[in-house]
Amino acid sequence: IVNLGPSINTQDHEYVPLIDGDESKLIFTSKRLTKKNGLNADGLPFEDVYISYKSEDGTWQKAVEIRRC
């Protein structure tokens, strides 16, 4: 497990990182408390899916939530 810095990792729980074949996209889930997701029965935020794109200099851009269709 590698901490990828503040553009990806937070003080919240992040899970199931997936990197695409050319290593340009990172998709993962996180239990970040947002205005829309609230808390589950365990008192933790619900998980949402996030995506980050790798910049040309090799750093990961700030992860954003993948919105539901």
All heavy atoms as TSV, in Angstrom:
chain	resi	resn	atom	element	x	y	z
A	1	ILE	N	N	0.854	-1.171	0.000
A	1	ILE	CA	C	0.000	0.000	0.000
A	1	ILE	C	C	0.897	1.231	0.000
A	1	ILE	O	O	1.820	1.331	0.800
A	1	ILE	CB	C	-0.927	0.012	1.220
A	1	ILE	CG1	C	-1.848	-1.212	1.154
A	1	ILE	CG2	C	-1.717	1.299	1.287
A	1	ILE	CD1	C	-2.701	-1.393	2.383
A	2	VAL	N	N	0.594	2.158	-0.898
A	2	VAL	CA	C	1.389	3.367	-1.028
A	2	VAL	C	C	0.468	4.578	-0.915
A	2	VAL	O	O	-0.558	4.649	-1.597
A	2	VAL	CB	C	2.111	3.402	-2.395
A	2	VAL	CG1	C	2.848	4.706	-2.580
A	2	VAL	CG2	C	3.071	2.236	-2.522
A	3	ASN	N	N	0.819	5.506	-0.055
A	3	ASN	CA	C	0.081	6.754	0.043
A	3	ASN	C	C	0.481	7.612	-1.153
A	3	ASN	O	O	1.650	7.912	-1.345
A	3	ASN	CB	C	0.407	7.462	1.357
A	3	ASN	CG	C	-0.422	8.702	1.571
A	3	ASN	OD1	O	-0.612	9.517	0.673
A	3	ASN	ND2	N	-0.919	8.855	2.781
A	4	LEU	N	N	-0.504	7.993	-1.977
A	4	LEU	CA	C	-0.238	8.769	-3.182
A	4	LEU	C	C	-0.332	10.270	-2.958
A	4	LEU	O	O	-0.291	11.038	-3.906
A	4	LEU	CB	C	-1.190	8.333	-4.303
A	4	LEU	CG	C	-1.023	6.890	-4.754
A	4	LEU	CD1	C	-2.087	6.512	-5.775
A	4	LEU	CD2	C	0.374	6.649	-5.292
A	5	GLY	N	N	-0.459	10.687	-1.722
A	5	GLY	CA	C	-0.482	12.108	-1.407
A	5	GLY	C	C	-1.883	12.680	-1.330
A	5	GLY	O	O	-2.879	11.982	-1.544
A	6	PRO	N	N	-1.983	13.967	-1.009
A	6	PRO	CA	C	-3.282	14.590	-0.725
A	6	PRO	C	C	-4.228	14.697	-1.919
A	6	PRO	O	O	-5.420	14.929	-1.729
A	6	PRO	CB	C	-2.902	15.977	-0.202
A	6	PRO	CG	C	-1.547	16.234	-0.761
A	6	PRO	CD	C	-0.873	14.892	-0.843
A	7	SER	N	N	-3.749	14.508	-3.139
A	7	SER	CA	C	-4.680	14.546	-4.275
A	7	SER	C	C	-5.511	13.267	-4.343
A	7	SER	O	O	-6.580	13.242	-4.957
A	7	SER	CB	C	-3.936	14.758	-5.590
A	7	SER	OG	O	-3.040	13.698	-5.829
A	8	ILE	N	N	-5.051	12.214	-3.687
A	8	ILE	CA	C	-5.761	10.929	-3.660
A	8	ILE	C	C	-6.179	10.566	-2.241
A	8	ILE	O	O	-7.347	10.360	-1.953
A	8	ILE	CB	C	-4.883	9.788	-4.228
A	8	ILE	CG1	C	-4.410	10.108	-5.639
A	8	ILE	CG2	C	-5.626	8.451	-4.169
A	8	ILE	CD1	C	-5.488	10.213	-6.671
A	9	ASN	N	N	-5.209	10.452	-1.359
A	9	ASN	CA	C	-5.472	9.966	-0.006
A	9	ASN	C	C	-5.937	11.079	0.922
A	9	ASN	O	O	-5.465	12.204	0.849
A	9	ASN	CB	C	-4.215	9.309	0.558
A	9	ASN	CG	C	-3.816	8.092	-0.225
A	9	ASN	OD1	O	-2.812	8.117	-0.918
A	9	ASN	ND2	N	-4.594	7.037	-0.149
A	10	THR	N	N	-6.873	10.716	1.792
A	10	THR	CA	C	-7.409	11.638	2.795
A	10	THR	C	C	-7.316	10.951	4.158
A	10	THR	O	O	-6.839	9.822	4.260
A	10	THR	CB	C	-8.888	11.978	2.497
A	10	THR	OG1	O	-9.674	10.786	2.654
A	10	THR	CG2	C	-9.069	12.537	1.094
A	11	GLN	N	N	-7.853	11.594	5.173
A	11	GLN	CA	C	-7.913	10.976	6.497
A	11	GLN	C	C	-9.028	9.935	6.545
A	11	GLN	O	O	-9.108	9.158	7.491
A	11	GLN	CB	C	-8.127	12.044	7.588
A	11	GLN	CG	C	-9.508	12.637	7.641
A	11	GLN	CD	C	-9.762	13.739	6.606
A	11	GLN	OE1	O	-8.919	14.065	5.791
A	11	GLN	NE2	N	-10.945	14.311	6.649
A	12	ASP	N	N	-9.863	9.887	5.511
A	12	ASP	CA	C	-10.964	8.929	5.444
A	12	ASP	C	C	-10.472	7.593	4.881
A	12	ASP	O	O	-9.315	7.447	4.516
A	12	ASP	CB	C	-12.085	9.499	4.576
A	12	ASP	CG	C	-12.633	10.803	5.148
A	12	ASP	OD1	O	-12.992	10.818	6.330
A	12	ASP	OD2	O	-12.664	11.800	4.416
A	13	HIS	N	N	-11.373	6.642	4.805
A	13	HIS	CA	C	-11.023	5.300	4.335
A	13	HIS	C	C	-11.128	5.224	2.811
A	13	HIS	O	O	-12.164	5.540	2.243
A	13	HIS	CB	C	-11.958	4.266	4.961
A	13	HIS	CG	C	-11.928	4.274	6.450
A	13	HIS	ND1	N	-10.969	3.601	7.171
A	13	HIS	CD2	C	-12.714	4.889	7.355
A	13	HIS	CE1	C	-11.175	3.790	8.462
A	13	HIS	NE2	N	-12.222	4.575	8.602
A	14	GLU	N	N	-10.056	4.782	2.150
A	14	GLU	CA	C	-10.056	4.548	0.706
A	14	GLU	C	C	-9.825	3.062	0.457
A	14	GLU	O	O	-9.029	2.437	1.162
A	14	GLU	CB	C	-8.957	5.369	0.008
A	14	GLU	CG	C	-9.316	6.819	-0.186
A	14	GLU	CD	C	-8.717	7.760	0.828
A	14	GLU	OE1	O	-7.729	7.418	1.491
A	14	GLU	OE2	O	-9.254	8.860	0.951
A	15	TYR	N	N	-10.542	2.517	-0.536
A	15	TYR	CA	C	-10.521	1.079	-0.788
A	15	TYR	C	C	-10.431	0.770	-2.283
A	15	TYR	O	O	-10.789	1.584	-3.118
A	15	TYR	CB	C	-11.812	0.417	-0.277
A	15	TYR	CG	C	-12.092	0.608	1.175
A	15	TYR	CD1	C	-12.940	1.622	1.606
A	15	TYR	CD2	C	-11.532	-0.233	2.126
A	15	TYR	CE1	C	-13.212	1.801	2.950
A	15	TYR	CE2	C	-11.804	-0.061	3.474
A	15	TYR	CZ	C	-12.654	0.957	3.880
A	15	TYR	OH	O	-12.915	1.124	5.206
A	16	VAL	N	N	-10.067	-0.449	-2.583
A	16	VAL	CA	C	-10.160	-1.088	-3.897
A	16	VAL	C	C	-9.594	-0.222	-5.026
A	16	VAL	O	O	-10.292	0.126	-5.962
A	16	VAL	CB	C	-11.625	-1.496	-4.215
A	16	VAL	CG1	C	-11.662	-2.494	-5.356
A	16	VAL	CG2	C	-12.340	-2.058	-3.010
A	17	PRO	N	N	-8.314	0.130	-4.978
A	17	PRO	CA	C	-7.749	0.918	-6.070
A	17	PRO	C	C	-7.607	0.077	-7.342
A	17	PRO	O	O	-7.160	-1.065	-7.291
A	17	PRO	CB	C	-6.379	1.339	-5.537
A	17	PRO	CG	C	-6.025	0.266	-4.563
A	17	PRO	CD	C	-7.327	-0.174	-3.946
A	18	LEU	N	N	-8.029	0.634	-8.451
A	18	LEU	CA	C	-7.899	-0.016	-9.756
A	18	LEU	C	C	-7.201	0.957	-10.695
A	18	LEU	O	O	-7.599	2.111	-10.795
A	18	LEU	CB	C	-9.278	-0.368	-10.326
A	18	LEU	CG	C	-10.139	-1.296	-9.469
A	18	LEU	CD1	C	-11.554	-1.339	-10.016
A	18	LEU	CD2	C	-9.536	-2.674	-9.427
A	19	ILE	N	N	-6.165	0.488	-11.372
A	19	ILE	CA	C	-5.445	1.318	-12.334
A	19	ILE	C	C	-5.635	0.687	-13.701
A	19	ILE	O	O	-5.452	-0.530	-13.859
A	19	ILE	CB	C	-3.946	1.421	-11.981
A	19	ILE	CG1	C	-3.793	2.094	-10.616
A	19	ILE	CG2	C	-3.194	2.192	-13.050
A	19	ILE	CD1	C	-2.369	2.204	-10.127
A	20	ASP	N	N	-6.003	1.507	-14.719
A	20	ASP	CA	C	-6.219	0.957	-16.050
A	20	ASP	C	C	-4.902	0.510	-16.677
A	20	ASP	O	O	-3.816	0.772	-16.145
A	20	ASP	CB	C	-6.977	1.939	-16.945
A	20	ASP	CG	C	-6.162	3.143	-17.339
A	20	ASP	OD1	O	-5.200	3.481	-16.629
A	20	ASP	OD2	O	-6.493	3.753	-18.365
A	21	GLY	N	N	-4.985	-0.183	-17.802
A	21	GLY	CA	C	-3.834	-0.811	-18.436
A	21	GLY	C	C	-2.691	0.119	-18.776
A	21	GLY	O	O	-1.524	-0.253	-18.667
A	22	ASP	N	N	-2.998	1.362	-19.189
A	22	ASP	CA	C	-1.906	2.288	-19.527
A	22	ASP	C	C	-1.514	3.177	-18.343
A	22	ASP	O	O	-0.746	4.115	-18.494
A	22	ASP	CB	C	-2.247	3.120	-20.756
A	22	ASP	CG	C	-3.394	4.096	-20.537
A	22	ASP	OD1	O	-3.965	4.140	-19.420
A	22	ASP	OD2	O	-3.737	4.816	-21.489
A	23	GLU	N	N	-2.064	2.860	-17.173
A	23	GLU	CA	C	-1.759	3.553	-15.914
A	23	GLU	C	C	-2.056	5.056	-15.955
A	23	GLU	O	O	-1.401	5.852	-15.293
A	23	GLU	CB	C	-0.318	3.297	-15.492
A	23	GLU	CG	C	-0.038	1.833	-15.243
A	23	GLU	CD	C	1.353	1.541	-14.730
A	23	GLU	OE1	O	2.146	2.483	-14.502
A	23	GLU	OE2	O	1.666	0.354	-14.531
A	24	SER	N	N	-3.085	5.434	-16.707
A	24	SER	CA	C	-3.450	6.854	-16.797
A	24	SER	C	C	-4.660	7.216	-15.932
A	24	SER	O	O	-4.930	8.392	-15.725
A	24	SER	CB	C	-3.744	7.234	-18.248
A	24	SER	OG	O	-4.904	6.549	-18.716
A	25	LYS	N	N	-5.392	6.200	-15.439
A	25	LYS	CA	C	-6.574	6.443	-14.615
A	25	LYS	C	C	-6.520	5.561	-13.372
A	25	LYS	O	O	-6.148	4.397	-13.443
A	25	LYS	CB	C	-7.846	6.109	-15.387
A	25	LYS	CG	C	-8.159	7.037	-16.520
A	25	LYS	CD	C	-9.485	6.717	-17.148
A	25	LYS	CE	C	-9.499	5.906	-18.380
A	25	LYS	NZ	N	-8.516	5.947	-19.372
A	26	LEU	N	N	-6.919	6.143	-12.249
A	26	LEU	CA	C	-7.017	5.430	-10.982
A	26	LEU	C	C	-8.452	5.580	-10.497
A	26	LEU	O	O	-8.965	6.702	-10.390
A	26	LEU	CB	C	-6.051	6.038	-9.956
A	26	LEU	CG	C	-6.207	5.592	-8.506
A	26	LEU	CD1	C	-5.886	4.104	-8.361
A	26	LEU	CD2	C	-5.318	6.423	-7.602
A	27	ILE	N	N	-9.108	4.462	-10.229
A	27	ILE	CA	C	-10.482	4.459	-9.725
A	27	ILE	C	C	-10.464	3.739	-8.385
A	27	ILE	O	O	-9.817	2.694	-8.236
A	27	ILE	CB	C	-11.426	3.765	-10.718
A	27	ILE	CG1	C	-11.433	4.525	-12.048
A	27	ILE	CG2	C	-12.839	3.664	-10.148
A	27	ILE	CD1	C	-12.175	3.822	-13.163
A	28	PHE	N	N	-11.168	4.288	-7.408
A	28	PHE	CA	C	-11.196	3.685	-6.074
A	28	PHE	C	C	-12.463	4.119	-5.353
A	28	PHE	O	O	-13.158	5.027	-5.792
A	28	PHE	CB	C	-9.953	4.081	-5.266
A	28	PHE	CG	C	-9.816	5.562	-5.033
A	28	PHE	CD1	C	-10.266	6.133	-3.852
A	28	PHE	CD2	C	-9.243	6.379	-5.992
A	28	PHE	CE1	C	-10.143	7.505	-3.639
A	28	PHE	CE2	C	-9.102	7.740	-5.787
A	28	PHE	CZ	C	-9.560	8.302	-4.610
A	29	THR	N	N	-12.767	3.466	-4.251
A	29	THR	CA	C	-13.888	3.878	-3.420
A	29	THR	C	C	-13.358	4.559	-2.169
A	29	THR	O	O	-12.235	4.299	-1.732
A	29	THR	CB	C	-14.787	2.689	-3.028
A	29	THR	OG1	O	-14.032	1.767	-2.253
A	29	THR	CG2	C	-15.353	1.999	-4.254
A	30	SER	N	N	-14.185	5.426	-1.599
A	30	SER	CA	C	-13.792	6.126	-0.381
A	30	SER	C	C	-15.021	6.435	0.452
A	30	SER	O	O	-16.095	6.703	-0.086
A	30	SER	CB	C	-13.067	7.433	-0.731
A	30	SER	OG	O	-12.650	8.080	0.459
A	31	LYS	N	N	-14.855	6.375	1.758
A	31	LYS	CA	C	-15.922	6.737	2.693
A	31	LYS	C	C	-15.686	8.162	3.180
A	31	LYS	O	O	-15.358	8.397	4.333
A	31	LYS	CB	C	-15.957	5.759	3.866
A	31	LYS	CG	C	-16.408	4.381	3.487
A	31	LYS	CD	C	-16.551	3.505	4.713
A	31	LYS	CE	C	-17.123	2.163	4.332
A	31	LYS	NZ	N	-17.438	1.354	5.513
A	32	ARG	N	N	-15.859	9.118	2.266
A	32	ARG	CA	C	-15.677	10.534	2.600
A	32	ARG	C	C	-17.041	11.139	2.900
A	32	ARG	O	O	-17.995	10.966	2.147
A	32	ARG	CB	C	-15.051	11.281	1.417
A	32	ARG	CG	C	-13.696	10.735	1.058
A	32	ARG	CD	C	-13.121	11.409	-0.148
A	32	ARG	NE	N	-11.850	10.776	-0.504
A	32	ARG	CZ	C	-11.073	11.159	-1.484
A	32	ARG	NH1	N	-11.412	12.195	-2.230
A	32	ARG	NH2	N	-9.952	10.528	-1.737
A	33	LEU	N	N	-17.142	11.842	4.005
A	33	LEU	CA	C	-18.400	12.486	4.355
A	33	LEU	C	C	-18.592	13.707	3.460
A	33	LEU	O	O	-17.757	14.610	3.434
A	33	LEU	CB	C	-18.401	12.901	5.821
A	33	LEU	CG	C	-19.708	13.515	6.324
A	33	LEU	CD1	C	-20.876	12.542	6.148
A	33	LEU	CD2	C	-19.577	13.914	7.774
A	34	THR	N	N	-19.665	13.681	2.698
A	34	THR	CA	C	-20.014	14.813	1.845
A	34	THR	C	C	-21.410	15.283	2.217
A	34	THR	O	O	-22.121	14.616	2.970
A	34	THR	CB	C	-19.981	14.432	0.350
A	34	THR	OG1	O	-20.997	13.458	0.103
A	34	THR	CG2	C	-18.621	13.870	-0.050
A	35	LYS	N	N	-21.811	16.410	1.685
A	35	LYS	CA	C	-23.143	16.945	1.996
A	35	LYS	C	C	-24.251	16.013	1.522
A	35	LYS	O	O	-25.328	16.004	2.066
A	35	LYS	CB	C	-23.312	18.317	1.363
A	35	LYS	CG	C	-22.459	19.374	2.001
A	35	LYS	CD	C	-22.676	20.721	1.347
A	35	LYS	CE	C	-21.780	21.762	1.979
A	35	LYS	NZ	N	-21.910	23.062	1.352
A	36	LYS	N	N	-23.983	15.197	0.490
A	36	LYS	CA	C	-25.037	14.389	-0.088
A	36	LYS	C	C	-25.117	12.957	0.418
A	36	LYS	O	O	-26.145	12.327	0.328
A	36	LYS	CB	C	-24.924	14.360	-1.606
A	36	LYS	CG	C	-23.737	13.586	-2.093
A	36	LYS	CD	C	-23.898	13.253	-3.571
A	36	LYS	CE	C	-22.993	12.140	-3.978
A	36	LYS	NZ	N	-23.262	10.858	-3.372
A	37	ASN	N	N	-24.014	12.415	0.983
A	37	ASN	CA	C	-24.058	10.977	1.234
A	37	ASN	C	C	-24.484	10.559	2.633
A	37	ASN	O	O	-24.942	9.462	2.821
A	37	ASN	CB	C	-22.730	10.313	0.842
A	37	ASN	CG	C	-21.575	10.652	1.756
A	37	ASN	OD1	O	-21.687	11.484	2.648
A	37	ASN	ND2	N	-20.448	10.016	1.523
A	38	GLY	N	N	-24.342	11.371	3.647
A	38	GLY	CA	C	-24.783	11.029	4.994
A	38	GLY	C	C	-24.020	9.854	5.592
A	38	GLY	O	O	-22.967	9.468	5.113
A	39	LEU	N	N	-24.577	9.284	6.664
A	39	LEU	CA	C	-23.919	8.194	7.384
A	39	LEU	C	C	-24.711	6.903	7.257
A	39	LEU	O	O	-25.943	6.915	7.228
A	39	LEU	CB	C	-23.776	8.558	8.865
A	39	LEU	CG	C	-22.976	9.820	9.175
A	39	LEU	CD1	C	-22.991	10.087	10.673
A	39	LEU	CD2	C	-21.559	9.716	8.657
A	40	ASN	N	N	-24.000	5.771	7.233
A	40	ASN	CA	C	-24.667	4.471	7.185
A	40	ASN	C	C	-24.987	3.994	8.602
A	40	ASN	O	O	-24.749	4.719	9.575
A	40	ASN	CB	C	-23.820	3.455	6.406
A	40	ASN	CG	C	-22.493	3.153	7.083
A	40	ASN	OD1	O	-22.329	3.311	8.296
A	40	ASN	ND2	N	-21.526	2.703	6.292
A	41	ALA	N	N	-25.490	2.776	8.746
A	41	ALA	CA	C	-25.887	2.240	10.052
A	41	ALA	C	C	-24.710	2.101	11.013
A	41	ALA	O	O	-24.894	2.075	12.229
A	41	ALA	CB	C	-26.579	0.888	9.859
A	42	ASP	N	N	-23.486	2.008	10.475
A	42	ASP	CA	C	-22.285	1.911	11.317
A	42	ASP	C	C	-21.779	3.269	11.772
A	42	ASP	O	O	-20.765	3.367	12.455
A	42	ASP	CB	C	-21.157	1.201	10.556
A	42	ASP	CG	C	-21.510	-0.233	10.217
A	42	ASP	OD1	O	-22.204	-0.879	11.019
A	42	ASP	OD2	O	-21.070	-0.705	9.152
A	43	GLY	N	N	-22.445	4.347	11.359
A	43	GLY	CA	C	-22.013	5.688	11.720
A	43	GLY	C	C	-20.888	6.221	10.853
A	43	GLY	O	O	-20.275	7.231	11.181
A	44	LEU	N	N	-20.597	5.537	9.744
A	44	LEU	CA	C	-19.562	5.969	8.800
A	44	LEU	C	C	-20.217	6.475	7.523
A	44	LEU	O	O	-21.333	6.067	7.194
A	44	LEU	CB	C	-18.629	4.797	8.459
A	44	LEU	CG	C	-17.814	4.229	9.616
A	44	LEU	CD1	C	-17.116	2.946	9.179
A	44	LEU	CD2	C	-16.811	5.258	10.102
A	45	PRO	N	N	-19.542	7.333	6.775
A	45	PRO	CA	C	-20.101	7.783	5.501
A	45	PRO	C	C	-20.274	6.609	4.536
A	45	PRO	O	O	-19.524	5.633	4.584
A	45	PRO	CB	C	-19.052	8.754	4.956
A	45	PRO	CG	C	-18.252	9.162	6.143
A	45	PRO	CD	C	-18.268	7.985	7.067
A	46	PHE	N	N	-21.277	6.705	3.675
A	46	PHE	CA	C	-21.426	5.719	2.611
A	46	PHE	C	C	-20.236	5.826	1.666
A	46	PHE	O	O	-19.640	6.888	1.528
A	46	PHE	CB	C	-22.728	5.965	1.832
A	46	PHE	CG	C	-23.950	5.559	2.586
A	46	PHE	CD1	C	-24.683	6.494	3.289
A	46	PHE	CD2	C	-24.373	4.235	2.593
A	46	PHE	CE1	C	-25.818	6.130	3.995
A	46	PHE	CE2	C	-25.510	3.859	3.293
A	46	PHE	CZ	C	-26.237	4.812	3.998
A	47	GLU	N	N	-19.902	4.717	0.996
A	47	GLU	CA	C	-18.805	4.734	0.026
A	47	GLU	C	C	-19.274	5.331	-1.293
A	47	GLU	O	O	-20.385	5.084	-1.733
A	47	GLU	CB	C	-18.304	3.314	-0.244
A	47	GLU	CG	C	-17.430	2.778	0.854
A	47	GLU	CD	C	-16.855	1.423	0.514
A	47	GLU	OE1	O	-16.052	1.345	-0.422
A	47	GLU	OE2	O	-17.222	0.473	1.202
A	48	ASP	N	N	-18.395	6.104	-1.907
A	48	ASP	CA	C	-18.605	6.619	-3.248
A	48	ASP	C	C	-17.399	6.232	-4.085
A	48	ASP	O	O	-16.340	5.888	-3.557
A	48	ASP	CB	C	-18.764	8.143	-3.237
A	48	ASP	CG	C	-20.090	8.571	-2.626
A	48	ASP	OD1	O	-21.137	8.056	-3.050
A	48	ASP	OD2	O	-20.075	9.413	-1.715
A	49	VAL	N	N	-17.551	6.283	-5.406
A	49	VAL	CA	C	-16.481	5.915	-6.327
A	49	VAL	C	C	-15.813	7.190	-6.831
A	49	VAL	O	O	-16.489	8.139	-7.231
A	49	VAL	CB	C	-17.030	5.085	-7.502
A	49	VAL	CG1	C	-15.914	4.693	-8.464
A	49	VAL	CG2	C	-17.747	3.843	-6.983
A	50	TYR	N	N	-14.483	7.188	-6.823
A	50	TYR	CA	C	-13.693	8.349	-7.234
A	50	TYR	C	C	-12.773	7.975	-8.384
A	50	TYR	O	O	-12.404	6.808	-8.543
A	50	TYR	CB	C	-12.849	8.869	-6.062
A	50	TYR	CG	C	-13.681	9.553	-5.009
A	50	TYR	CD1	C	-14.371	8.819	-4.054
A	50	TYR	CD2	C	-13.802	10.933	-4.984
A	50	TYR	CE1	C	-15.156	9.441	-3.097
A	50	TYR	CE2	C	-14.577	11.564	-4.031
A	50	TYR	CZ	C	-15.257	10.813	-3.095
A	50	TYR	OH	O	-16.035	11.436	-2.164
A	51	ILE	N	N	-12.382	8.977	-9.174
A	51	ILE	CA	C	-11.452	8.776	-10.273
A	51	ILE	C	C	-10.403	9.881	-10.263
A	51	ILE	O	O	-10.700	11.021	-9.893
A	51	ILE	CB	C	-12.182	8.723	-11.637
A	51	ILE	CG1	C	-11.226	8.296	-12.753
A	51	ILE	CG2	C	-12.868	10.041	-11.947
A	51	ILE	CD1	C	-11.929	7.903	-14.041
A	52	SER	N	N	-9.192	9.508	-10.648
A	52	SER	CA	C	-8.109	10.468	-10.808
A	52	SER	C	C	-7.381	10.128	-12.098
A	52	SER	O	O	-7.278	8.959	-12.478
A	52	SER	CB	C	-7.140	10.391	-9.629
A	52	SER	OG	O	-6.035	11.248	-9.833
A	53	TYR	N	N	-6.876	11.148	-12.754
A	53	TYR	CA	C	-6.121	10.969	-13.991
A	53	TYR	C	C	-4.670	11.351	-13.735
A	53	TYR	O	O	-4.387	12.307	-13.023
A	53	TYR	CB	C	-6.699	11.845	-15.104
A	53	TYR	CG	C	-8.124	11.481	-15.441
A	53	TYR	CD1	C	-9.190	12.118	-14.822
A	53	TYR	CD2	C	-8.395	10.472	-16.365
A	53	TYR	CE1	C	-10.506	11.770	-15.115
A	53	TYR	CE2	C	-9.702	10.127	-16.660
A	53	TYR	CZ	C	-10.755	10.773	-16.032
A	53	TYR	OH	O	-12.051	10.424	-16.325
A	54	LYS	N	N	-3.759	10.603	-14.345
A	54	LYS	CA	C	-2.342	10.885	-14.175
A	54	LYS	C	C	-1.931	12.013	-15.125
A	54	LYS	O	O	-2.236	11.984	-16.318
A	54	LYS	CB	C	-1.501	9.650	-14.457
A	54	LYS	CG	C	-0.037	9.827	-14.067
A	54	LYS	CD	C	0.774	8.586	-14.347
A	54	LYS	CE	C	0.666	7.630	-13.183
A	54	LYS	NZ	N	1.582	6.477	-13.341
A	55	SER	N	N	-1.247	13.006	-14.593
A	55	SER	CA	C	-0.740	14.123	-15.388
A	55	SER	C	C	0.478	13.677	-16.188
A	55	SER	O	O	1.090	12.644	-15.897
A	55	SER	CB	C	-0.340	15.283	-14.474
A	55	SER	OG	O	-1.449	15.739	-13.744
A	56	GLU	N	N	0.842	14.465	-17.169
A	56	GLU	CA	C	2.012	14.139	-17.999
A	56	GLU	C	C	3.296	14.056	-17.175
A	56	GLU	O	O	4.212	13.324	-17.527
A	56	GLU	CB	C	2.162	15.150	-19.125
A	56	GLU	CG	C	1.114	14.984	-20.201
A	56	GLU	CD	C	1.338	15.896	-21.390
A	56	GLU	OE1	O	2.471	16.378	-21.584
A	56	GLU	OE2	O	0.372	16.123	-22.135
A	57	ASP	N	N	3.342	14.790	-16.056
A	57	ASP	CA	C	4.550	14.741	-15.215
A	57	ASP	C	C	4.554	13.552	-14.251
A	57	ASP	O	O	5.448	13.402	-13.431
A	57	ASP	CB	C	4.734	16.050	-14.456
A	57	ASP	CG	C	3.647	16.307	-13.413
A	57	ASP	OD1	O	2.746	15.451	-13.230
A	57	ASP	OD2	O	3.689	17.372	-12.779
A	58	GLY	N	N	3.525	12.685	-14.345
A	58	GLY	CA	C	3.467	11.475	-13.537
A	58	GLY	C	C	2.757	11.606	-12.211
A	58	GLY	O	O	2.649	10.632	-11.471
A	59	THR	N	N	2.258	12.785	-11.881
A	59	THR	CA	C	1.516	12.971	-10.635
A	59	THR	C	C	0.029	12.738	-10.880
A	59	THR	O	O	-0.473	12.908	-11.994
A	59	THR	CB	C	1.726	14.387	-10.069
A	59	THR	OG1	O	1.271	15.342	-11.028
A	59	THR	CG2	C	3.187	14.634	-9.733
A	60	TRP	N	N	-0.663	12.352	-9.827
A	60	TRP	CA	C	-2.104	12.125	-9.923
A	60	TRP	C	C	-2.845	13.422	-9.652
A	60	TRP	O	O	-2.544	14.136	-8.702
A	60	TRP	CB	C	-2.553	11.049	-8.938
A	60	TRP	CG	C	-2.050	9.695	-9.291
A	60	TRP	CD1	C	-1.003	9.037	-8.725
A	60	TRP	CD2	C	-2.547	8.848	-10.316
A	60	TRP	NE1	N	-0.822	7.830	-9.333
A	60	TRP	CE2	C	-1.760	7.675	-10.312
A	60	TRP	CE3	C	-3.585	8.954	-11.237
A	60	TRP	CZ2	C	-1.981	6.621	-11.193
A	60	TRP	CZ3	C	-3.817	7.899	-12.112
A	60	TRP	CH2	C	-3.017	6.757	-12.088
A	61	GLN	N	N	-3.847	13.713	-10.491
A	61	GLN	CA	C	-4.696	14.885	-10.289
A	61	GLN	C	C	-5.630	14.630	-9.120
A	61	GLN	O	O	-5.841	13.495	-8.704
A	61	GLN	CB	C	-5.497	15.179	-11.556
A	61	GLN	CG	C	-4.647	15.537	-12.736
A	61	GLN	CD	C	-5.483	15.724	-13.990
A	61	GLN	OE1	O	-6.708	15.683	-13.970
A	61	GLN	NE2	N	-4.809	15.934	-15.103
A	62	LYS	N	N	-6.207	15.692	-8.593
A	62	LYS	CA	C	-7.154	15.568	-7.477
A	62	LYS	C	C	-8.293	14.636	-7.867
A	62	LYS	O	O	-8.915	14.794	-8.910
A	62	LYS	CB	C	-7.695	16.943	-7.084
A	62	LYS	CG	C	-8.644	16.879	-5.893
A	62	LYS	CD	C	-9.013	18.270	-5.441
A	62	LYS	CE	C	-10.030	18.261	-4.326
A	62	LYS	NZ	N	-9.658	17.525	-3.146
A	63	ALA	N	N	-8.557	13.648	-7.030
A	63	ALA	CA	C	-9.625	12.704	-7.280
A	63	ALA	C	C	-10.986	13.380	-7.173
A	63	ALA	O	O	-11.203	14.215	-6.296
A	63	ALA	CB	C	-9.549	11.549	-6.284
A	64	VAL	N	N	-11.884	13.016	-8.079
A	64	VAL	CA	C	-13.254	13.540	-8.066
A	64	VAL	C	C	-14.228	12.377	-8.052
A	64	VAL	O	O	-13.936	11.299	-8.562
A	64	VAL	CB	C	-13.526	14.465	-9.277
A	64	VAL	CG1	C	-12.656	15.714	-9.216
A	64	VAL	CG2	C	-13.332	13.730	-10.584
A	65	GLU	N	N	-15.382	12.624	-7.471
A	65	GLU	CA	C	-16.404	11.577	-7.391
A	65	GLU	C	C	-16.976	11.322	-8.776
A	65	GLU	O	O	-17.235	12.255	-9.547
A	65	GLU	CB	C	-17.509	12.022	-6.444
A	65	GLU	CG	C	-18.585	10.990	-6.263
A	65	GLU	CD	C	-19.711	11.456	-5.369
A	65	GLU	OE1	O	-19.582	12.513	-4.729
A	65	GLU	OE2	O	-20.733	10.751	-5.338
A	66	ILE	N	N	-17.150	10.054	-9.098
A	66	ILE	CA	C	-17.850	9.679	-10.329
A	66	ILE	C	C	-19.326	9.804	-10.051
A	66	ILE	O	O	-19.857	9.156	-9.141
A	66	ILE	CB	C	-17.493	8.245	-10.761
A	66	ILE	CG1	C	-16.007	8.157	-11.105
A	66	ILE	CG2	C	-18.354	7.814	-11.951
A	66	ILE	CD1	C	-15.543	6.750	-11.445
A	67	ARG	N	N	-19.994	10.644	-10.790
A	67	ARG	CA	C	-21.422	10.909	-10.551
A	67	ARG	C	C	-22.282	9.787	-11.107
A	67	ARG	O	O	-21.983	9.207	-12.139
A	67	ARG	CB	C	-21.837	12.223	-11.205
A	67	ARG	CG	C	-21.076	13.406	-10.682
A	67	ARG	CD	C	-21.526	13.727	-9.300
A	67	ARG	NE	N	-20.727	14.821	-8.768
A	67	ARG	CZ	C	-20.784	15.191	-7.522
A	67	ARG	NH1	N	-21.563	14.580	-6.676
A	67	ARG	NH2	N	-20.047	16.183	-7.101
A	68	ARG	N	N	-23.366	9.522	-10.422
A	68	ARG	CA	C	-24.318	8.519	-10.876
A	68	ARG	C	C	-25.077	9.048	-12.095
A	68	ARG	O	O	-25.385	10.218	-12.165
A	68	ARG	CB	C	-25.291	8.187	-9.754
A	68	ARG	CG	C	-24.624	7.521	-8.582
A	68	ARG	CD	C	-25.624	7.378	-7.439
A	68	ARG	NE	N	-25.023	6.780	-6.295
A	68	ARG	CZ	C	-24.389	7.432	-5.334
A	68	ARG	NH1	N	-24.260	8.734	-5.412
A	68	ARG	NH2	N	-23.887	6.815	-4.303
A	69	CYS	N	N	-25.397	8.147	-12.991
A	69	CYS	CA	C	-26.162	8.531	-14.189
A	69	CYS	C	C	-27.642	8.527	-13.901
A	69	CYS	O	O	-28.127	7.844	-13.093
A	69	CYS	CB	C	-25.859	7.593	-15.332
A	69	CYS	SG	S	-24.135	7.647	-15.813
